[in-house]
Amino acid sequence: MAVQAHAARIRSAFSIETLAALAQVDPETITALEKGDTIKDVAAWDRVLDVLGLRSDSHR
């Protein structure tokens, strides 16, 4: 999902900071997500996916 999230961010022309603001998360969360790191805050993960128009239950 990290690759898809990164690709969707680029397609949407969002900077990390813009996506973080829209999803109401820290920019570090976006960076961690795109690196494939584990995100413990599932609500933050869901907000990012919502903003990007992506949905996945595989992270749960």
C-alpha beads as a LAMMPS data file, in Angstrom:
LAMMPS data file: protein, C-alpha beads

60 atoms
59 bonds

1 atom types
1 bond types

-500.0 500.0 xlo xhi
-500.0 500.0 ylo yhi
-500.0 500.0 zlo zhi

Masses

1 110.0

Atoms # bond

1 1 1 0.000 0.000 0.000
2 1 1 2.991 2.326 0.490
3 1 1 3.687 2.496 -3.243
4 1 1 0.025 3.131 -4.053
5 1 1 -0.220 5.879 -1.429
6 1 1 2.894 7.588 -2.774
7 1 1 1.679 7.312 -6.373
8 1 1 -1.752 8.697 -5.430
9 1 1 -0.129 11.629 -3.605
10 1 1 1.998 12.449 -6.640
11 1 1 -0.970 12.095 -9.024
12 1 1 -2.946 14.467 -6.812
13 1 1 -0.023 16.917 -6.809
14 1 1 -0.016 17.018 -2.998
15 1 1 3.131 17.779 -1.085
16 1 1 3.663 15.751 2.065
17 1 1 2.698 18.811 4.089
18 1 1 -0.498 19.410 2.108
19 1 1 -1.620 15.796 2.391
20 1 1 -0.830 15.815 6.104
21 1 1 -2.912 18.957 6.595
22 1 1 -5.832 17.566 4.601
23 1 1 -5.731 14.262 6.502
24 1 1 -5.107 15.983 9.852
25 1 1 -1.937 13.993 10.574
26 1 1 1.706 14.885 11.139
27 1 1 3.888 15.027 8.008
28 1 1 5.994 12.302 9.614
29 1 1 2.980 9.993 9.348
30 1 1 2.869 10.485 5.577
31 1 1 6.589 9.833 5.293
32 1 1 6.333 6.680 7.419
33 1 1 3.342 5.448 5.439
34 1 1 5.143 5.938 2.129
35 1 1 8.222 4.137 3.473
36 1 1 6.066 1.177 4.451
37 1 1 6.573 1.644 8.170
38 1 1 3.895 0.415 10.548
39 1 1 1.328 3.071 11.394
40 1 1 -0.197 2.346 14.801
41 1 1 -2.900 5.008 14.487
42 1 1 -5.426 3.265 12.241
43 1 1 -7.656 6.357 12.206
44 1 1 -4.759 8.415 10.782
45 1 1 -4.148 5.738 8.144
46 1 1 -7.840 5.791 7.196
47 1 1 -7.900 9.599 6.918
48 1 1 -4.897 9.563 4.584
49 1 1 -6.475 6.854 2.415
50 1 1 -9.749 8.803 2.318
51 1 1 -7.997 11.961 1.122
52 1 1 -6.129 9.973 -1.531
53 1 1 -9.260 8.134 -2.629
54 1 1 -7.754 4.762 -1.695
55 1 1 -9.335 2.056 0.411
56 1 1 -7.761 -1.071 1.830
57 1 1 -8.611 -3.350 4.712
58 1 1 -5.308 -5.197 4.358
59 1 1 -3.614 -2.988 6.961
60 1 1 -5.990 -4.091 9.721

Bonds

1 1 1 2
2 1 2 3
3 1 3 4
4 1 4 5
5 1 5 6
6 1 6 7
7 1 7 8
8 1 8 9
9 1 9 10
10 1 10 11
11 1 11 12
12 1 12 13
13 1 13 14
14 1 14 15
15 1 15 16
16 1 16 17
17 1 17 18
18 1 18 19
19 1 19 20
20 1 20 21
21 1 21 22
22 1 22 23
23 1 23 24
24 1 24 25
25 1 25 26
26 1 26 27
27 1 27 28
28 1 28 29
29 1 29 30
30 1 30 31
31 1 31 32
32 1 32 33
33 1 33 34
34 1 34 35
35 1 35 36
36 1 36 37
37 1 37 38
38 1 38 39
39 1 39 40
40 1 40 41
41 1 41 42
42 1 42 43
43 1 43 44
44 1 44 45
45 1 45 46
46 1 46 47
47 1 47 48
48 1 48 49
49 1 49 50
50 1 50 51
51 1 51 52
52 1 52 53
53 1 53 54
54 1 54 55
55 1 55 56
56 1 56 57
57 1 57 58
58 1 58 59
59 1 59 60
